[in-house]
Amino acid sequence: MMPEGVLLDVRELEPPEPLERVLEALCKLDSGQHIRMLIQRDPHLLYPILARDGYSHETRCTETGDYEILIWHSKD
């Protein structure tokens, strides 16, 4: 998908810290980069924020039951 990525592993954090961490990482995301977020639960509250702020995402459930979310600028 994107050539450069930022890994954000928030699986051990309790809400709302995962959301806070990903929003902080989004502020630093350059064009052409993506965030690969690993989290224990599907972050339903994150998706409307991403859409509102011009980001696209792809979510998949891993073999371990965690979620992997790729996030990138929609314009990329």
C-alpha positions in Angstrom: 0.0 0.0 0.0 2.1 2.9 1.3 5.9 2.8 1.2 6.5 4.3 4.7 4.7 3.4 7.8 4.6 4.2 11.5 3.9 1.3 13.9 1.6 2.2 16.8 1.1 -0.7 19.2 -1.5 0.3 21.7 -2.7 -3.2 22.6 -1.7 -2.9 26.3 -3.3 0.5 26.9 -6.7 1.2 28.4 -9.2 3.7 26.8 -9.0 6.5 26.0 -5.2 6.4 25.7 -5.2 4.4 22.3 -7.4 7.1 20.8 -5.2 9.8 22.1 -2.0 8.2 20.8 -3.4 7.7 17.3 -4.7 11.2 17.1 -1.3 12.5 18.2 0.4 10.3 15.6 -1.9 11.6 12.8 -0.7 15.1 13.5 2.8 14.0 12.6 1.8 11.9 9.6 3.4 13.1 6.3 1.9 12.6 2.9 2.8 9.2 1.6 3.0 7.7 5.1 0.6 5.4 6.9 0.0 4.3 10.5 -0.2 0.6 11.3 -2.1 0.5 14.5 -2.4 -2.6 16.6 -5.2 -2.7 19.2 -7.1 -5.3 21.2 -10.6 -4.0 20.3 -12.2 -2.5 17.2 -12.0 1.2 17.8 -15.5 2.3 16.6 -15.1 5.8 17.9 -12.0 6.4 15.8 -13.6 5.8 12.4 -15.9 8.9 12.2 -12.9 11.0 13.4 -10.8 9.7 10.6 -13.5 10.3 8.0 -14.1 13.9 9.3 -10.4 14.7 9.2 -9.7 13.3 5.7 -8.1 9.9 6.4 -8.9 6.5 5.0 -8.5 3.3 6.9 -8.5 -0.5 6.4 -9.2 -2.8 9.4 -8.6 -6.5 9.7 -8.8 -8.9 12.6 -5.6 -10.8 13.1 -5.2 -14.5 14.0 -4.7 -13.6 17.6 -8.0 -11.7 17.8 -6.4 -8.2 17.8 -7.1 -5.6 15.2 -4.7 -4.1 12.7 -5.8 -0.8 11.3 -3.9 0.9 8.4 -4.6 4.7 8.3 -3.5 7.1 5.6 -4.3 10.5 4.1 -7.3 10.1 1.8 -5.6 12.2 -0.8 -2.7 9.7 -1.1 
